[in-house]
Amino acid sequence: MNRLGKKANETLIEMALSADGEECNGPETISTSGSEIPSSSEGLNTTETTLLIPEHQVIDKRHQSKDSIFFRDGVRRIDFVLSYVDDLNKEWEKKLERRKEFESNLQKAGLELETEDKKESEDGKIFFVKIHAPWEVLITYAEVLNIKVPIRENDIPPMVENPLDCVLFPFRLPEKVMHPEPDYFTAPFSKDKQELYLINDESTFFSPSMRNRIVNYILTRCPYGTEEGKKKFGIKRLLNNGTYTAAYPLHDCQYWKKASDPNCDSERYTLYMEWARFLRFYKEQPLDLIRKYYGEKIGIYFAWLGFYTEMLFLAAVVGLICFLYGLFTMDENMSSKEICDPAIGGEIIMCPLCDRDCEYWRLNTTCESSQYSHLFDNVATLFFAIFMGIWVTLFLEFWKRRQARLKYEWDLVDFEEEQQQLQLRPEYEAKCTQKKRNPVTQEMEPYLPLTSQAVRFCISGATVLFWVSLIIASMIAVIVYRLAVYAAFASLMENTQTLQPISGLLTPQLATSVTASCLNFVIIMILNFFYERIAIWITDMEIPRTHMEYENRLTMKMFLFQFVNYYSSCFYVAFFKGKFVGYPGAYTYMFNRWRNEECDPAGCLIELTTQLTIVMAGKQIWGNIQEAIVPWICNWWGRRKARNNPENLYSRWEQDHDLQTFGALGLFYEYLEMVIQFGFITLFVASFPLAPLLALMNNILEIRVDSWKLTTQYRRPVAAKAHSIGVWQEILNGMAILSVVTNAFIVAFTSDMIPRLVYYYAYSENEDSPMSGYINNSLSVFLISDFPERNEPNENPENFVVCRYRDYRYPPEHERKYLHSMQFWHILAAKLAFIIIMEHVVFIVKFFVAWMIPDVPADVKAKIKREKYLTQKILHEYELEKLKERLCQGDKRATEKEFIATEGRMELSRAM
């Protein structure tokens, strides 16, 4: 199904073939053996290049506005623009020769060129080559790229109106914006069946995004000469060696006003007004218009981001309710009451937090932090962890259904992977000089020997391992920082009178955690900056065969690194901090020097919340600064000289040239950013129920920032197809499964829920208030006289005899003193049992939900079958009519048997 084209029944003009051999064959007249030119299956083959070069057309050079998307004649549309600077250096002659050969071969391929002299440019230095693809080129490559075009108006009844439409009306966009084109049944384009398609105007039949995709296909395969005995080709290589400075399709108008030309749709303006402004944050996205203007690949990203944001709303509401539950029950929390009670917490003397320099301290000094801990460490935490395990399954399953609907609406049902992605990369063909015969096509293709692949993979693997090790080393360095400054913070807060008013809120543990989290975030950003470049370099070194293979390899490298980089500190706080401390007199030390840090008496969960908040919020703020402010500043600086120029002097191609480039990996970074965020709200959500709310607010801003920068700050990207979010779907599935495990461990080992439940049911002695006495029960006793000299504090002014520490061990007078008590083993068994039960319950529910929800909606299945049936029927009827015409004209090859066979195929199709 498609919303493309206009209804008509006119016959297409057959493409004329050139009789001149050199012009006809174009680049194929050059032998491809032992060269870097693509083989006929990948490059510009005979069918693609046997086009008649249009005769010279008289150009109307009357003065007109240069803010136009047409050639000087005002008729031929500019489909692509190349720019270059004619600098007189030692490479000047070589670049000139390359450009001359390249542009000559583009003309041989049927494209029409028009050059703007540098004198016409705003700075007087840049030449612009405008490219137009005539009808003959478009229909040739539409067949090569298997582009679907309309054949009949869609007769499937629209979906039944949603009864909630009246409620959702304020969030809707106008119908013309949401559905800019009518609905059609479509079929792959074929030059031999041109009268089958609904063509009203050849100049508008193929949308601008289709046109620039076709031209880009030619540009990436067009040769430009021979260097060092090898044939060279492709615009990418010419951009890399400086022959051209830029290659881009044009935006159709300025984003802040409509084009003055009535032939221009001004879709960029519509997108800006209805989509890219933040004041429209509550409106739905015009996905069909995004797809029409930018292509399916960008359209599917915004569809996924919008759906993810919609689903976050439910998670954010439930998380907010859980947070409010903790807030309203804070005064009823027995643990914090006992800690704050001067008669209980004020009388409990805690062991020093560091060796020698730290003093004994009273438990009630952590009163405020224990109260805030209850905000996130309460019974609602367990409910929210289970809920998020089910939510992530609903999100992934409903996205599959949404994706299936988009595949149908955007003509991607039969689309496996775009030829442009499955075909050999030009870099692969250039660097692989050896060839072997393809067993399927029986054609010679370049290949990379197994030994070379093995060496490259070893180097790549070693590089990735080195950088992952570097992340772990940096995390250890932050841990060392924690241990080294902890004693300093403890001593400072005890001895500084000015800090006494906030000492209850800002404990040494919290101060250490906050500063360490900020330091860790800075290190994360620095490592991330360098590794992005390293990952691209080692992926290029591996020489992946196809575009899809390249993207998948880079994705896995980048995700592995980002996973370790962003989450390692959270894993440390959640699962390692405070777990291997030892006990007074037998503490454990890192590198036999720094004593392992302990958790706050109220638990480590509040520290995990702090770490998660700083890293997650910091990443989102920094990401928005990078995405919005940096491109805006760069564009402002680049346009500062031209912003006062009148419209007729500052041309459309120059305006777009001054914008930033949305590179081939532009969407890759957008997906990566969102997937890392997805990990924060799923892997550690049990420690921070407000994480989905933060993500929701960020994503509402993210959609508008991404749309704003794409519409106003970047050149128009080349349209590309994609039927799904690709390998990111598998990564999300893997993170969804891992999140169940991590949240179960967080509830069991990081929060205090299980120890409290064990005390409630097994050790409480007060029936009226079962949780009273829990704090005293959770703290073990240590005899101060048992301190070794290394650990004993320098001062004990009040002559304390015993101190308390957080653990379950026998007291000094017991025969098994300082060994783990039976209660410790009961709690450990309960934690392990809880993990097993929670994981199994959530996994069973997840798999049941996934089984209950079909990946493709029933109505979409019916529409796909209906469209396939009607399309086959139309094509068969067309073939039958053609066969009848041949019979009537006395064509001997059109036998009666062929006619009967064609009718039989139609009957079989109807039966099926």
DRENFI-985807 format. One line per 8 residues: number of its first residue (from 1); their letters; for each residue x, y, z of C-alpha. Coordinates in steps of 0.25 Angstrom, whole numbers. Example, Ala and Ser with C-alpha at 12.3 -4.5 7.8 and 13.67 -1.06 7.14 Angstrom:
<nodes>
1	as	49:-18:31 ~ 55:-4:29
</nodes>
This chain:
<nodes>
1	mnrlgkka	0:0:0 ~ 5:14:-3 ~ 1:28:-2 ~ 9:32:-15 ~ 5:37:-28 ~ -7:43:-35 ~ -18:35:-42 ~ -18:34:-58
9	netliema	-18:24:-69 ~ -8:30:-78 ~ 3:21:-85 ~ 18:24:-81 ~ 28:28:-92 ~ 37:16:-95 ~ 51:20:-92 ~ 60:22:-105
17	lsadgeec	73:15:-106 ~ 86:21:-110 ~ 92:16:-123 ~ 106:21:-120 ~ 114:11:-114 ~ 122:19:-105 ~ 110:27:-100 ~ 102:15:-99
25	ngpetist	111:6:-90 ~ 117:18:-82 ~ 126:12:-71 ~ 123:-2:-75 ~ 133:0:-87 ~ 144:0:-77 ~ 149:-14:-73 ~ 146:-18:-59
33	sgseipss	156:-29:-57 ~ 166:-26:-47 ~ 160:-13:-44 ~ 152:-6:-33 ~ 140:-3:-42 ~ 128:-11:-37 ~ 124:-23:-45 ~ 112:-23:-54
41	seglntte	103:-28:-43 ~ 107:-16:-34 ~ 111:-5:-42 ~ 105:3:-54 ~ 102:-8:-63 ~ 98:-8:-77 ~ 83:-7:-74 ~ 85:5:-65
49	ttllipeh	94:13:-74 ~ 89:11:-88 ~ 81:24:-88 ~ 80:35:-98 ~ 87:47:-94 ~ 76:58:-95 ~ 79:69:-106 ~ 84:82:-102
57	qvidkrhq	72:90:-96 ~ 72:105:-97 ~ 74:111:-83 ~ 66:124:-80 ~ 76:132:-73 ~ 67:144:-69 ~ 69:149:-55 ~ 61:141:-45
65	skdsiffr	62:137:-30 ~ 73:127:-27 ~ 65:122:-15 ~ 59:111:-24 ~ 60:96:-25 ~ 60:96:-41 ~ 71:98:-52 ~ 71:112:-58
73	dgvrridf	60:108:-68 ~ 51:107:-56 ~ 46:93:-61 ~ 57:83:-57 ~ 57:79:-43 ~ 70:79:-35 ~ 71:65:-29 ~ 86:66:-24
81	vlsyvddl	97:76:-22 ~ 112:75:-22 ~ 121:86:-18 ~ 136:88:-19 ~ 147:98:-17 ~ 156:101:-28 ~ 169:103:-20 ~ 182:104:-27
89	nkewekkl	191:94:-19 ~ 199:82:-24 ~ 187:73:-25 ~ 179:83:-33 ~ 181:77:-47 ~ 178:63:-41 ~ 165:67:-35 ~ 161:75:-48
97	errkefes	164:62:-56 ~ 156:54:-46 ~ 144:63:-46 ~ 144:64:-62 ~ 144:49:-63 ~ 134:47:-52 ~ 124:58:-58 ~ 126:52:-72
105	nlqkagle	122:38:-67 ~ 110:44:-59 ~ 105:50:-73 ~ 108:36:-80 ~ 99:30:-69 ~ 88:40:-73 ~ 88:50:-62 ~ 88:65:-66
113	letedkke	97:75:-60 ~ 98:90:-58 ~ 109:97:-52 ~ 109:110:-44 ~ 122:118:-45 ~ 129:122:-32 ~ 127:136:-36 ~ 112:133:-33
121	sedgkiff	114:128:-19 ~ 113:136:-7 ~ 128:135:-3 ~ 133:135:-17 ~ 141:122:-15 ~ 131:110:-17 ~ 126:104:-30 ~ 113:96:-29
129	vkihapwe	109:85:-39 ~ 94:83:-39 ~ 89:69:-44 ~ 76:66:-50 ~ 71:52:-53 ~ 62:52:-65 ~ 50:42:-67 ~ 58:32:-74
137	vlityaev	68:31:-63 ~ 57:30:-52 ~ 49:19:-58 ~ 62:11:-61 ~ 67:11:-47 ~ 53:10:-41 ~ 53:-4:-47 ~ 67:-7:-42
145	lnikvpir	64:-2:-28 ~ 50:-9:-28 ~ 43:3:-24 ~ 28:1:-22 ~ 18:11:-29 ~ 3:12:-29 ~ -5:4:-39 ~ -20:5:-33
153	endippmv	-27:13:-22 ~ -28:6:-9 ~ -42:0:-8 ~ -41:-6:6 ~ -50:1:16 ~ -43:9:26 ~ -42:5:41 ~ -54:7:50
161	enpldcvl	-53:20:57 ~ -48:20:71 ~ -59:24:81 ~ -48:32:88 ~ -45:41:76 ~ -53:52:82 ~ -44:52:94 ~ -31:51:86
169	fpfrlpek	-35:62:77 ~ -26:72:83 ~ -14:63:81 ~ -17:61:66 ~ -11:68:54 ~ -19:72:42 ~ -22:61:32 ~ -15:67:21
177	vmhpepdy	-2:67:30 ~ -4:53:35 ~ -7:47:22 ~ -1:56:11 ~ -5:46:0 ~ -16:37:-4 ~ -16:22:-2 ~ -12:13:-13
185	ftapfskd	-9:-2:-16 ~ 5:-3:-21 ~ 14:-12:-29 ~ 29:-11:-33 ~ 32:-2:-44 ~ 35:-8:-58 ~ 38:-1:-71 ~ 31:-11:-79
193	kqelylin	18:-8:-72 ~ 18:7:-71 ~ 3:8:-75 ~ -1:0:-63 ~ 3:10:-53 ~ -5:23:-49 ~ 4:34:-55 ~ -2:48:-57
201	destffsp	11:56:-57 ~ 25:50:-60 ~ 31:61:-52 ~ 24:58:-39 ~ 21:43:-41 ~ 34:40:-33 ~ 35:48:-20 ~ 47:56:-17
209	smrnrivn	52:46:-7 ~ 51:35:-17 ~ 59:44:-27 ~ 70:47:-18 ~ 71:32:-14 ~ 73:28:-29 ~ 83:39:-32 ~ 91:35:-19
217	yiltrcpy	91:21:-24 ~ 98:26:-37 ~ 107:35:-30 ~ 113:24:-21 ~ 116:15:-33 ~ 120:24:-44 ~ 135:23:-48 ~ 145:35:-49
225	gteegkkk	158:29:-54 ~ 170:20:-52 ~ 180:23:-41 ~ 192:14:-38 ~ 187:3:-48 ~ 173:2:-41 ~ 160:8:-46 ~ 154:17:-36
233	fgikrlln	139:20:-34 ~ 129:26:-24 ~ 125:40:-19 ~ 130:36:-5 ~ 144:34:-9 ~ 144:47:-16 ~ 139:54:-3 ~ 150:47:5
241	ngtytaay	161:52:-4 ~ 156:66:-5 ~ 152:66:-20 ~ 138:70:-16 ~ 135:77:-2 ~ 120:73:-1 ~ 109:64:-8 ~ 95:66:-3
249	plhdcqyw	80:67:-8 ~ 73:80:-6 ~ 62:84:4 ~ 50:88:-3 ~ 49:102:3 ~ 53:110:15 ~ 48:105:28 ~ 42:118:33
257	kkasdpnc	33:121:21 ~ 27:114:9 ~ 34:114:-5 ~ 29:125:-14 ~ 29:114:-26 ~ 15:108:-26 ~ 21:95:-32 ~ 28:93:-18
265	dserytly	21:86:-7 ~ 28:93:4 ~ 28:80:12 ~ 40:85:20 ~ 32:97:25 ~ 20:88:28 ~ 29:79:36 ~ 35:91:44
273	mewarflr	21:97:47 ~ 14:84:51 ~ 25:75:56 ~ 39:82:59 ~ 34:93:69 ~ 34:90:84 ~ 21:96:86 ~ 15:85:78
281	fykeqpld	21:75:88 ~ 7:69:91 ~ 3:67:77 ~ 5:53:70 ~ 16:52:59 ~ 13:53:44 ~ 20:40:41 ~ 15:39:27
289	lirkyyge	20:52:24 ~ 33:49:31 ~ 34:37:23 ~ 31:44:10 ~ 41:55:12 ~ 53:47:19 ~ 50:33:15 ~ 46:20:22
297	kigiyfaw	59:19:30 ~ 57:32:38 ~ 42:30:38 ~ 43:17:45 ~ 53:23:56 ~ 43:34:59 ~ 32:24:59 ~ 39:16:69
305	lgfyteml	43:28:78 ~ 29:33:78 ~ 24:19:82 ~ 34:17:93 ~ 31:31:99 ~ 16:27:99 ~ 19:14:106 ~ 28:22:116
313	flaavvgl	15:30:120 ~ 9:17:127 ~ 23:13:134 ~ 25:28:138 ~ 11:28:145 ~ 13:15:152 ~ 27:19:157 ~ 21:33:162
321	icflyglf	11:26:170 ~ 21:17:176 ~ 30:29:179 ~ 18:36:186 ~ 15:23:194 ~ 29:24:199 ~ 27:39:202 ~ 14:38:209
329	tmdenmss	18:26:218 ~ 32:32:221 ~ 27:36:235 ~ 22:22:238 ~ 35:15:235 ~ 39:8:248 ~ 54:7:244 ~ 56:22:242
337	keicdpai	48:24:254 ~ 57:16:263 ~ 69:22:256 ~ 64:36:259 ~ 60:33:273 ~ 70:39:283 ~ 67:27:292 ~ 70:17:282
345	ggeiimcp	78:22:270 ~ 85:33:280 ~ 90:22:289 ~ 95:13:278 ~ 110:15:277 ~ 115:11:263 ~ 129:7:259 ~ 138:17:252
353	lcdrdcey	137:18:237 ~ 152:18:234 ~ 164:14:241 ~ 171:22:252 ~ 166:36:248 ~ 151:34:249 ~ 144:34:262 ~ 132:27:268
361	wrlnttce	119:32:264 ~ 104:31:268 ~ 94:25:259 ~ 84:36:260 ~ 94:45:252 ~ 88:38:239 ~ 74:41:243 ~ 71:49:230
369	ssqyshlf	78:40:220 ~ 70:28:226 ~ 57:35:224 ~ 60:38:210 ~ 64:24:207 ~ 50:20:210 ~ 46:27:198 ~ 52:17:189
377	dnvatlff	54:5:199 ~ 39:1:202 ~ 29:-10:198 ~ 25:-2:186 ~ 40:-5:181 ~ 36:-20:179 ~ 23:-17:172 ~ 30:-7:162
385	aifmgiwv	41:-17:159 ~ 31:-27:155 ~ 23:-17:148 ~ 34:-12:139 ~ 38:-27:136 ~ 24:-28:130 ~ 24:-14:124 ~ 36:-16:116
393	tlflefwk	30:-29:110 ~ 17:-21:106 ~ 26:-10:100 ~ 34:-20:91 ~ 21:-28:87 ~ 13:-16:84 ~ 24:-9:76 ~ 25:-22:67
401	rrqarlky	10:-20:64 ~ 12:-5:62 ~ 24:-8:53 ~ 16:-18:45 ~ 5:-8:42 ~ 16:2:37 ~ 22:-9:28 ~ 8:-10:22
409	ewdlvdfe	5:5:21 ~ 19:8:16 ~ 20:-3:5 ~ 31:-11:13 ~ 24:-24:14 ~ 32:-31:3 ~ 44:-23:7 ~ 55:-32:13
417	eeqqqlql	67:-23:13 ~ 69:-11:3 ~ 78:-15:-9 ~ 86:-2:-5 ~ 90:-9:8 ~ 91:-23:3 ~ 100:-20:-8 ~ 115:-20:-7
425	rpeyeakc	121:-7:0 ~ 130:1:-10 ~ 141:0:1 ~ 140:-15:1 ~ 141:-16:-14 ~ 153:-5:-14 ~ 161:-12:-4 ~ 159:-27:-8
433	tqkkrnpv	167:-29:-20 ~ 165:-44:-21 ~ 153:-50:-27 ~ 146:-63:-27 ~ 134:-68:-35 ~ 120:-67:-28 ~ 114:-81:-28 ~ 100:-75:-30
441	tqemepyl	102:-64:-40 ~ 114:-71:-46 ~ 121:-57:-47 ~ 134:-53:-42 ~ 133:-45:-29 ~ 144:-39:-19 ~ 146:-46:-6 ~ 155:-45:6
449	pltsqavr	164:-57:9 ~ 161:-65:21 ~ 175:-62:27 ~ 173:-47:25 ~ 160:-48:32 ~ 166:-55:44 ~ 177:-45:46 ~ 167:-33:45
457	fcisgatv	158:-39:55 ~ 169:-42:64 ~ 174:-28:64 ~ 159:-23:65 ~ 156:-32:77 ~ 169:-28:84 ~ 166:-14:82 ~ 152:-15:88
465	lfwvslii	157:-23:99 ~ 167:-13:102 ~ 157:-2:103 ~ 148:-10:111 ~ 159:-12:121 ~ 162:2:121 ~ 148:5:125 ~ 149:-5:137
473	asmiaviv	162:1:141 ~ 156:15:141 ~ 145:9:150 ~ 155:3:159 ~ 162:17:160 ~ 148:23:164 ~ 147:13:174 ~ 161:16:179
481	yrlavyaa	156:31:180 ~ 144:27:188 ~ 153:19:198 ~ 163:30:198 ~ 154:42:201 ~ 144:35:209 ~ 153:37:222 ~ 156:51:218
489	faslment	141:54:217 ~ 138:47:230 ~ 149:54:238 ~ 145:68:231 ~ 130:66:235 ~ 133:62:249 ~ 143:73:252 ~ 137:85:244
497	qtlqpisg	127:93:251 ~ 121:100:239 ~ 117:86:233 ~ 110:82:246 ~ 96:87:242 ~ 96:78:229 ~ 103:67:235 ~ 91:59:237
505	lltpqlat	87:60:222 ~ 101:60:216 ~ 107:48:222 ~ 121:44:218 ~ 116:32:210 ~ 106:42:202 ~ 117:52:200 ~ 127:42:195
513	svtascln	116:36:186 ~ 112:49:179 ~ 126:54:176 ~ 130:40:171 ~ 118:39:162 ~ 121:53:156 ~ 136:49:154 ~ 131:36:148
521	fviimiln	122:43:138 ~ 133:52:134 ~ 142:40:131 ~ 130:33:124 ~ 129:45:114 ~ 144:45:112 ~ 145:31:109 ~ 133:31:100
529	ffyeriai	138:42:92 ~ 151:35:88 ~ 145:21:87 ~ 134:26:76 ~ 146:29:67 ~ 153:16:70 ~ 141:7:68 ~ 139:13:54
537	witdmeip	154:11:51 ~ 154:-3:55 ~ 141:-6:48 ~ 147:0:35 ~ 159:-8:37 ~ 151:-21:37 ~ 145:-17:23 ~ 131:-22:25
545	rthmeyen	125:-28:12 ~ 111:-21:12 ~ 106:-8:18 ~ 97:-16:27 ~ 109:-24:32 ~ 116:-11:34 ~ 105:-5:43 ~ 103:-18:51
553	rltmkmfl	118:-19:54 ~ 119:-5:58 ~ 106:-6:66 ~ 111:-17:74 ~ 125:-11:77 ~ 119:2:81 ~ 108:-4:90 ~ 117:-13:97
561	fqfvnyys	126:-2:100 ~ 115:8:104 ~ 109:-3:113 ~ 121:-5:121 ~ 124:10:121 ~ 111:15:126 ~ 106:3:135 ~ 119:-2:141
569	scfyvaff	118:8:153 ~ 104:5:155 ~ 107:-10:155 ~ 118:-7:166 ~ 109:1:175 ~ 97:-9:173 ~ 105:-22:175 ~ 119:-20:181
577	kgkfvgyp	119:-8:190 ~ 118:-12:204 ~ 117:-27:201 ~ 132:-30:204 ~ 135:-21:216 ~ 139:-31:226 ~ 137:-27:241 ~ 144:-18:251
585	gaytymfn	158:-24:254 ~ 157:-32:241 ~ 154:-22:230 ~ 157:-25:215 ~ 166:-16:207 ~ 168:-12:193 ~ 182:-14:189 ~ 185:-16:204
593	rwrneecd	184:-1:206 ~ 170:4:205 ~ 159:-1:213 ~ 146:-5:205 ~ 135:5:207 ~ 122:1:215 ~ 108:4:212 ~ 100:14:219
601	pagcliel	93:8:232 ~ 80:10:224 ~ 85:2:212 ~ 93:4:199 ~ 80:7:191 ~ 80:22:193 ~ 94:22:188 ~ 90:14:175
609	ttqltivm	79:24:173 ~ 89:35:174 ~ 99:29:164 ~ 87:26:154 ~ 81:40:155 ~ 95:47:153 ~ 99:38:141 ~ 85:37:134
617	agkqiwgn	82:52:136 ~ 96:57:132 ~ 96:48:120 ~ 82:54:115 ~ 86:68:118 ~ 99:67:111 ~ 93:59:99 ~ 83:70:97
625	iqeaivpw	94:81:97 ~ 102:73:87 ~ 90:71:78 ~ 83:84:78 ~ 93:96:83 ~ 106:91:76 ~ 99:90:62 ~ 92:103:64
633	icnwwgrr	105:110:68 ~ 113:104:56 ~ 102:108:46 ~ 101:122:52 ~ 116:124:51 ~ 116:119:36 ~ 104:128:32 ~ 109:140:39
641	karnnpen	113:147:26 ~ 101:143:18 ~ 90:145:28 ~ 88:159:22 ~ 88:156:8 ~ 75:157:0 ~ 68:144:-5 ~ 73:146:-20
649	lysrweqd	87:146:-16 ~ 87:134:-5 ~ 83:122:-13 ~ 76:110:-8 ~ 88:101:-11 ~ 97:111:-3 ~ 87:111:9 ~ 88:96:10
657	hdlqtfga	103:96:8 ~ 104:104:20 ~ 97:94:29 ~ 102:82:37 ~ 104:69:30 ~ 94:57:35 ~ 104:46:33 ~ 102:32:30
665	lglfyeyl	103:29:45 ~ 94:40:49 ~ 82:30:53 ~ 92:20:59 ~ 96:30:70 ~ 81:34:72 ~ 77:19:74 ~ 89:17:83
673	emviqfgf	85:29:92 ~ 71:23:94 ~ 76:9:96 ~ 85:13:107 ~ 74:21:113 ~ 65:8:112 ~ 76:1:120 ~ 75:11:131
681	itlfvasf	60:10:133 ~ 60:-5:132 ~ 73:-11:138 ~ 73:-2:151 ~ 58:3:152 ~ 56:-4:165 ~ 65:6:171 ~ 59:18:165
689	plapllal	44:18:162 ~ 45:32:156 ~ 55:28:145 ~ 43:26:135 ~ 38:40:138 ~ 51:46:135 ~ 52:38:122 ~ 38:42:118
697	mnnileir	41:57:120 ~ 55:55:113 ~ 48:48:101 ~ 37:58:99 ~ 48:68:98 ~ 57:58:90 ~ 46:57:79 ~ 45:72:77
705	vdswkltt	60:74:78 ~ 63:63:68 ~ 52:68:58 ~ 57:82:60 ~ 71:80:57 ~ 68:70:45 ~ 58:81:39 ~ 66:93:42
713	qyrrpvaa	81:91:45 ~ 84:79:36 ~ 85:77:21 ~ 74:68:15 ~ 79:53:17 ~ 78:44:6 ~ 66:35:6 ~ 68:21:10
721	kahsigvw	59:9:13 ~ 57:1:26 ~ 46:-9:30 ~ 50:-9:45 ~ 60:-4:55 ~ 69:-15:51 ~ 79:-21:61 ~ 74:-11:72
729	qeilngma	62:-20:74 ~ 71:-32:78 ~ 78:-23:87 ~ 65:-18:94 ~ 61:-32:95 ~ 74:-36:102 ~ 73:-24:112 ~ 59:-28:115
737	ilsvvtna	63:-42:120 ~ 75:-36:127 ~ 66:-26:134 ~ 58:-37:141 ~ 71:-43:147 ~ 77:-29:151 ~ 65:-24:158 ~ 63:-37:165
745	fivaftsd	77:-36:171 ~ 75:-21:174 ~ 63:-24:182 ~ 69:-36:189 ~ 84:-31:192 ~ 84:-16:191 ~ 71:-12:198 ~ 67:-16:212
753	miprlvyy	54:-23:208 ~ 58:-37:210 ~ 65:-35:224 ~ 52:-27:228 ~ 43:-38:224 ~ 51:-49:230 ~ 51:-41:243 ~ 36:-39:242
761	yaysened	33:-53:241 ~ 44:-61:248 ~ 51:-52:259 ~ 41:-41:263 ~ 37:-42:278 ~ 27:-31:278 ~ 13:-35:273 ~ 7:-21:274
769	spmsgyin	19:-15:266 ~ 26:-26:258 ~ 37:-17:253 ~ 41:-10:266 ~ 55:-15:269 ~ 59:-17:255 ~ 71:-7:255 ~ 77:-13:268
777	nslsvfli	75:-27:262 ~ 82:-23:249 ~ 95:-18:256 ~ 105:-27:262 ~ 114:-24:274 ~ 129:-22:274 ~ 138:-21:286 ~ 147:-9:285
785	sdfperne	158:-16:292 ~ 159:-26:281 ~ 163:-15:271 ~ 177:-17:265 ~ 186:-5:265 ~ 184:-3:250 ~ 169:-1:252 ~ 168:5:266
793	pnenpenf	164:20:266 ~ 174:30:271 ~ 164:36:281 ~ 153:30:290 ~ 149:42:299 ~ 136:35:304 ~ 143:22:307 ~ 133:14:299
801	vvcryrdy	134:-1:302 ~ 127:-7:290 ~ 122:-2:276 ~ 112:-7:266 ~ 114:-10:251 ~ 105:-14:240 ~ 105:-29:239 ~ 99:-42:245
809	ryppeher	110:-48:254 ~ 111:-54:267 ~ 115:-45:279 ~ 129:-45:286 ~ 124:-54:298 ~ 119:-65:288 ~ 128:-77:286 ~ 127:-74:271
817	kylhsmqf	130:-59:273 ~ 130:-51:260 ~ 126:-62:251 ~ 113:-61:243 ~ 100:-64:251 ~ 89:-74:247 ~ 81:-61:244 ~ 91:-58:233
825	whilaakl	89:-71:226 ~ 74:-70:228 ~ 74:-57:221 ~ 83:-62:210 ~ 74:-74:207 ~ 62:-64:207 ~ 69:-55:197 ~ 73:-67:188
833	afiiimeh	59:-72:189 ~ 53:-59:185 ~ 62:-57:173 ~ 58:-71:168 ~ 43:-68:170 ~ 43:-54:165 ~ 50:-58:152 ~ 41:-70:149
841	vvfivkff	29:-62:152 ~ 33:-50:143 ~ 38:-59:132 ~ 26:-68:132 ~ 17:-55:131 ~ 26:-49:120 ~ 26:-62:112 ~ 11:-63:114
849	vawmipdv	8:-49:110 ~ 17:-50:98 ~ 10:-63:93 ~ -4:-56:95 ~ 0:-44:87 ~ 1:-47:72 ~ 13:-40:65 ~ 4:-35:53
857	padvkaki	-10:-30:56 ~ -22:-38:49 ~ -27:-26:41 ~ -13:-24:35 ~ -12:-39:31 ~ -25:-38:24 ~ -21:-25:17 ~ -7:-31:13
865	krekyltq	-15:-43:7 ~ -25:-34:0 ~ -14:-25:-6 ~ -6:-37:-11 ~ -18:-43:-17 ~ -23:-30:-24 ~ -9:-27:-29 ~ -7:-41:-35
873	kilheyel	-21:-40:-41 ~ -17:-26:-47 ~ -4:-31:-53 ~ -10:-44:-59 ~ -21:-36:-65 ~ -11:-27:-71 ~ -3:-38:-77 ~ -15:-45:-82
881	eklkerlc	-19:-32:-89 ~ -5:-31:-95 ~ -6:-45:-100 ~ -19:-43:-107 ~ -14:-31:-114 ~ -2:-39:-119 ~ -12:-50:-124 ~ -20:-39:-131
889	qgdkrate	-8:-34:-138 ~ -4:-47:-143 ~ 8:-50:-134 ~ 11:-64:-137 ~ 19:-65:-124 ~ 6:-63:-116 ~ 1:-77:-117 ~ -13:-81:-112
897	kefiateg	-6:-90:-102 ~ 1:-78:-96 ~ -13:-71:-95 ~ -19:-82:-88 ~ -8:-83:-78 ~ -9:-69:-75 ~ -24:-70:-73 ~ -22:-82:-64
905	rmelsram	-12:-75:-56 ~ -22:-64:-53 ~ -32:-75:-49 ~ -22:-81:-40 ~ -19:-68:-33 ~ -34:-65:-31 ~ -35:-79:-24 ~ -23:-76:-16
</nodes>
